[in-house]
């Protein structure tokens, strides 16, 4: 992970090996803010996150000429709501902010099942830059992605995709006491991203 911070921050002269820093997520931006490698962490391969569960969102935010703040996240049709630890994330001018490997942004109360390989529309709202909507991949909890924390502790475990979650029967989960912890899982690095 340190190689990722250095590479994104412009401090390192070499790129980190692909095995350490996969870039399977979506890239985009709005108003000078760059969004890099954004993805939803899904279940293990051949599993499904059923409706009612939570799923973490990971990404890197690259600051532009002026500082800004991520103040909202939504996934209409996929999650009932989303939470950002501490109510928002400051993106300093000219710096990259890596969100992970602990969940800081979480999609709550999924409205549909999610499998690794799916895509879902995520809208990020910044105080100054405005909104950006990106079709975001759901990465399976496998290989490199096992270094990221899941939001599974608050609910019943994910179920096999052939089970009740995809047969139209309701899931076993009922509520979510889990909330992201402010100040954990956010790293800032100097300089613009590579």
C-alpha positions as CSV (number, residue, x, y, z in Angstrom):
1,X,0.0,0.0,0.0
2,X,2.8,2.4,0.6
3,X,3.9,2.0,-3.0
4,X,0.4,3.1,-4.0
5,X,0.6,6.2,-1.9
6,X,4.0,7.1,-3.3
7,X,3.0,6.4,-6.9
8,X,-0.2,8.4,-6.7
9,X,1.4,11.2,-4.8
10,X,4.2,11.8,-7.4
11,X,6.9,11.0,-4.8
12,X,8.0,7.7,-6.4
13,X,10.0,7.7,-9.6
14,X,8.7,4.3,-10.6
15,X,5.2,2.9,-10.8
16,X,4.3,0.2,-8.3
17,X,3.9,-3.4,-9.8
18,X,0.5,-4.2,-11.2
19,X,0.0,-6.9,-8.6
20,X,0.2,-4.3,-5.8
21,X,-2.0,-1.7,-7.4
22,X,-4.6,-3.0,-9.7
23,X,-6.5,-0.4,-11.6
24,X,-9.7,-2.3,-12.3
25,X,-11.9,0.5,-11.1
26,X,-13.4,3.4,-13.1
27,X,-11.8,6.8,-13.6
28,X,-13.5,10.1,-14.1
29,X,-13.6,13.6,-12.6
30,X,-15.5,16.8,-12.3
31,X,-14.5,20.5,-11.8
32,X,-10.7,19.7,-11.3
33,X,-11.2,16.8,-9.0
34,X,-10.0,13.4,-10.3
35,X,-11.7,10.2,-9.4
36,X,-9.3,7.2,-9.8
37,X,-9.8,3.5,-9.6
38,X,-13.3,3.6,-8.0
39,X,-14.9,0.3,-7.2
40,X,-17.4,-1.4,-4.9
41,X,-16.0,-4.3,-3.0
42,X,-18.3,-7.3,-3.6
43,X,-18.5,-10.8,-2.2
44,X,-16.1,-13.7,-2.8
45,X,-16.3,-15.3,-6.3
46,X,-19.5,-17.4,-6.8
47,X,-21.1,-15.6,-3.9
48,X,-23.7,-12.7,-3.9
49,X,-24.3,-9.8,-1.6
50,X,-28.1,-10.1,-1.1
51,X,-30.5,-7.1,-0.8
52,X,-30.3,-5.6,2.7
53,X,-26.6,-5.9,3.0
54,X,-23.9,-3.2,3.0
55,X,-21.0,-2.8,0.5
56,X,-17.9,-0.5,0.8
57,X,-16.8,1.9,-1.9
58,X,-13.1,2.5,-2.5
59,X,-11.4,5.1,-4.6
60,X,-8.6,7.7,-4.9
61,X,-9.5,11.4,-5.1
62,X,-7.0,13.7,-6.8
63,X,-7.1,17.3,-5.8
64,X,-7.1,20.1,-8.4
65,X,-6.0,23.7,-8.1
66,X,-8.1,24.3,-5.1
67,X,-9.2,22.2,-2.1
68,X,-12.7,20.7,-2.2
69,X,-14.8,18.3,-0.1
70,X,-16.7,15.1,-1.0
71,X,-20.0,15.7,0.8
72,X,-22.3,13.0,-0.7
73,X,-22.4,9.6,-2.3
74,X,-25.5,7.9,-3.8
75,X,-26.3,4.7,-5.7
76,X,-29.9,5.0,-6.8
77,X,-31.5,1.7,-7.5
78,X,-28.6,-0.1,-5.8
79,X,-28.5,1.1,-2.2
80,X,-31.0,2.9,0.0
81,X,-28.3,5.2,1.3
82,X,-24.6,5.8,1.6
83,X,-22.5,7.1,4.4
84,X,-19.2,8.9,4.5
85,X,-17.3,8.6,7.8
86,X,-17.1,12.0,9.4
87,X,-19.7,13.4,7.1
88,X,-17.3,14.1,4.2
89,X,-13.7,13.8,2.9
90,X,-11.5,16.8,2.3
91,X,-9.5,16.7,-0.9
92,X,-6.5,19.1,-0.5
93,X,-5.3,21.1,-3.5
94,X,-2.8,19.2,-5.6
95,X,-2.9,16.1,-3.4
96,X,-4.3,12.6,-3.7
97,X,-6.5,11.1,-1.0
98,X,-6.6,7.3,-1.0
99,X,-9.8,5.9,0.5
100,X,-9.0,2.4,1.9
101,X,-8.2,-0.3,2.8
102,X,-10.8,0.2,5.6
103,X,-14.3,1.1,4.7
104,X,-14.9,4.9,4.9
105,X,-17.7,5.1,2.3
106,X,-20.4,2.5,2.6
107,X,-23.5,1.8,0.5
108,X,-26.2,0.8,3.0
109,X,-29.2,-1.5,2.6
110,X,-28.6,-2.9,-0.9
111,X,-31.7,-2.9,-3.0
112,X,-30.5,-5.5,-5.4
113,X,-28.0,-8.4,-5.3
114,X,-24.4,-7.6,-6.2
115,X,-22.0,-10.1,-7.7
116,X,-18.3,-9.6,-8.6
117,X,-18.3,-8.4,-12.2
118,X,-21.5,-6.3,-11.9
119,X,-21.6,-2.6,-12.5
120,X,-23.6,0.0,-10.6
121,X,-24.0,3.8,-11.1
122,X,-22.5,5.8,-8.3
123,X,-22.9,9.6,-7.9
124,X,-20.2,11.5,-6.0
125,X,-21.1,15.1,-4.8
126,X,-18.4,17.6,-4.1
127,X,-19.0,20.9,-2.3
128,X,-17.5,23.1,-5.1
129,X,-16.8,20.9,-8.1
130,X,-20.4,19.5,-8.2
131,X,-21.5,16.0,-9.2
132,X,-20.0,13.2,-11.2
133,X,-21.9,9.9,-12.0
134,X,-19.8,6.9,-12.9
135,X,-20.7,3.3,-13.9
136,X,-18.6,1.6,-11.2
137,X,-17.4,-2.0,-11.2
138,X,-18.1,-4.4,-8.3
139,X,-14.9,-6.2,-7.7
140,X,-15.0,-9.7,-6.1
141,X,-13.3,-10.2,-2.8
142,X,-10.5,-12.2,-4.2
143,X,-6.7,-11.9,-4.9
144,X,-5.5,-8.4,-4.3
145,X,-8.9,-7.2,-3.1
146,X,-8.7,-9.3,0.0
147,X,-6.4,-6.6,1.4
148,X,-9.5,-4.4,1.6
149,X,-12.0,-4.6,4.5
150,X,-15.5,-5.6,3.8
151,X,-18.7,-4.4,5.4
152,X,-19.8,-7.9,6.2
153,X,-19.4,-7.9,10.0
154,X,-22.7,-6.2,10.5
155,X,-24.9,-8.7,8.7
156,X,-25.4,-12.4,8.0
157,X,-22.7,-13.8,5.6
158,X,-23.0,-13.5,1.9
159,X,-24.8,-16.4,0.3
160,X,-24.1,-18.5,-2.8
161,X,-25.7,-16.9,-5.9
162,X,-28.1,-19.9,-6.3
163,X,-29.6,-19.4,-2.9
164,X,-32.5,-17.4,-1.5
165,X,-31.0,-14.1,-2.4
166,X,-31.6,-14.6,-6.1
167,X,-34.7,-16.7,-5.9
168,X,-36.9,-13.8,-4.9
169,X,-37.2,-14.8,-1.2
170,X,-36.2,-12.1,1.3
171,X,-32.7,-12.1,2.8
172,X,-32.1,-13.0,6.5
173,X,-30.6,-9.6,7.4
174,X,-32.6,-7.1,9.2
175,X,-30.6,-4.0,10.1
176,X,-27.1,-2.5,10.2
177,X,-25.4,-1.3,13.4
178,X,-22.2,-0.8,11.4
179,X,-21.0,2.7,10.5
180,X,-17.7,3.8,9.1
181,X,-15.1,5.1,11.7
182,X,-14.0,8.7,11.0
183,X,-10.3,9.1,10.4
184,X,-9.6,5.5,9.6
185,X,-8.8,4.2,6.1
186,X,-8.0,7.7,4.6
187,X,-4.5,8.5,3.6
188,X,-3.4,11.7,1.9
189,X,-0.3,11.9,-0.3
190,X,1.6,14.9,-1.6
191,X,1.5,16.0,-5.2
192,X,-0.8,15.2,-8.1
193,X,-1.5,11.5,-9.0
194,X,0.5,9.8,-11.7
